[in-house]
Amino acid sequence: MPVRKVRPGRGLTAALCATVAVVGYMTVSPEEATPPAPPRAAAKNAGSGAAAPRPAAPAARPAAPPGLGPATRTRIPDGTRQVFVVTGETRNTNVSKAVLYERDGAKRWQRAGGPWTAHNALRGWTNDHTVGDLRTPIGVFTLGDAGGLMPDPGALLPYDQDEQFVSPGTGFLGEPLEGSFDYVVAIDYNRLSGTTPLDKERPLGEERGGGVWIHVDHGGPTQGCISLPADVMRQLLRQLDPAKEPVIVMGPADEIAR
């Protein structure tokens, strides 16, 4: 169990991602640039019959979990050994499938949990979130901080237990939201990693939203978060390991397959 990080000051209230949270979009890693070709052999070697040295081939990237295409793979950091994949059937669906994959020493990806049924935002997914669009951002995001109203269930990520993790009211289907924030994992976009999920700072600006979490399912779609049953959340918290640089890949199946 790693030593817990010291948290910066937290926000005034929990971001109610099931009812009032807003979201933004940001990819974690840009595509890697192709390395430049080395200079041609010096002129004194011209006509010597010696072949000019060839550029070294770039190192092959590790294989990716099933269902992820080349464009998505380039956004997964090379050091990542845990990928939590959440996929919807279409851009407009709010029920999704979640699977946790881990990479072994031979760089093979194995299923480590799931598939589990999850919920995402009411109107589905988006590549260009705006506040109030009721869609979950598509992309690859790091996972580094956790917390909740309930005591730490054995999380490997730094865990912030706080009474501000509350979710009053009802969801889109009239379902009670109580207990939705018993356990949460912050999705790292438009937030500062290394802080409590309650932190309010939004590097991209308030209009891009924030407070998008993985949290306990309440039986209906969310404002922008991903939700899973409570027992799955406890399992996930015990498995997500900061030493394995975990990320979440989420979006419609056909888009993340590109």
Secondary structure in CASP SS format (residue, H / E / C, confidence):
PFRMAT SS
TARGET T0000
AUTHOR 0000-0000-0000
METHOD secondary structure of the structure
MODEL  1
M C 1.00
P C 1.00
V C 1.00
R C 1.00
K C 1.00
V C 1.00
R C 1.00
P C 1.00
G C 1.00
R C 1.00
G C 1.00
L C 1.00
T C 1.00
A C 1.00
A C 1.00
L C 1.00
C C 1.00
A C 1.00
T C 1.00
V C 1.00
A C 1.00
V E 1.00
V C 1.00
G C 1.00
Y C 1.00
M C 1.00
T C 1.00
V C 1.00
S C 1.00
P C 1.00
E C 1.00
E C 1.00
A C 1.00
T C 1.00
P C 1.00
P C 1.00
A C 1.00
P C 1.00
P C 1.00
R C 1.00
A C 1.00
A C 1.00
A H 1.00
K H 1.00
N H 1.00
A C 1.00
G C 1.00
S C 1.00
G C 1.00
A C 1.00
A C 1.00
A C 1.00
P C 1.00
R C 1.00
P C 1.00
A C 1.00
A C 1.00
P C 1.00
A C 1.00
A C 1.00
R C 1.00
P C 1.00
A C 1.00
A C 1.00
P C 1.00
P C 1.00
G C 1.00
L C 1.00
G C 1.00
P H 1.00
A H 1.00
T H 1.00
R H 1.00
T C 1.00
R C 1.00
I C 1.00
P C 1.00
D C 1.00
G C 1.00
T C 1.00
R C 1.00
Q E 1.00
V E 1.00
F E 1.00
V E 1.00
V E 1.00
T E 1.00
G E 1.00
E C 1.00
T C 1.00
R C 1.00
N C 1.00
T C 1.00
N C 1.00
V E 1.00
S E 1.00
K E 1.00
A E 1.00
V E 1.00
L E 1.00
Y E 1.00
E E 1.00
R E 1.00
D C 1.00
G C 1.00
A C 1.00
K C 1.00
R C 1.00
W E 1.00
Q E 1.00
R E 1.00
A E 1.00
G E 1.00
G E 1.00
P E 1.00
W E 1.00
T E 1.00
A E 1.00
H E 1.00
N C 1.00
A E 1.00
L C 1.00
R C 1.00
G C 1.00
W E 1.00
T E 1.00
N C 1.00
D C 1.00
H C 1.00
T C 1.00
V C 1.00
G C 1.00
D C 1.00
L C 1.00
R C 1.00
T E 1.00
P E 1.00
I C 1.00
G E 1.00
V E 1.00
F E 1.00
T E 1.00
L E 1.00
G E 1.00
D E 1.00
A E 1.00
G E 1.00
G E 1.00
L C 1.00
M C 1.00
P C 1.00
D C 1.00
P C 1.00
G C 1.00
A C 1.00
L C 1.00
L C 1.00
P C 1.00
Y E 1.00
D E 1.00
Q E 1.00
D C 1.00
E C 1.00
Q C 1.00
F C 1.00
V C 1.00
S C 1.00
P C 1.00
G C 1.00
T E 1.00
G C 1.00
F C 1.00
L C 1.00
G C 1.00
E C 1.00
P E 1.00
L C 1.00
E C 1.00
G C 1.00
S C 1.00
F C 1.00
D C 1.00
Y C 1.00
V E 1.00
V E 1.00
A E 1.00
I E 1.00
D E 1.00
Y C 1.00
N C 1.00
R C 1.00
L C 1.00
S C 1.00
G C 1.00
T C 1.00
T C 1.00
P C 1.00
L C 1.00
D C 1.00
K C 1.00
E C 1.00
R C 1.00
P C 1.00
L C 1.00
G C 1.00
E H 1.00
E H 1.00
R H 1.00
G C 1.00
G E 1.00
G C 1.00
V C 1.00
W E 1.00
I E 1.00
H E 1.00
V E 1.00
D C 1.00
H C 1.00
G C 1.00
G C 1.00
P C 1.00
T E 1.00
Q C 1.00
G C 1.00
C C 1.00
I E 1.00
S E 1.00
L E 1.00
P C 1.00
A H 1.00
D H 1.00
V H 1.00
M H 1.00
R H 1.00
Q H 1.00
L H 1.00
L H 1.00
R H 1.00
Q H 1.00
L C 1.00
D C 1.00
P H 1.00
A H 1.00
K H 1.00
E C 1.00
P C 1.00
V E 1.00
I E 1.00
V E 1.00
M E 1.00
G E 1.00
P E 1.00
A H 1.00
D H 1.00
E H 1.00
I H 1.00
A C 1.00
R C 1.00
END
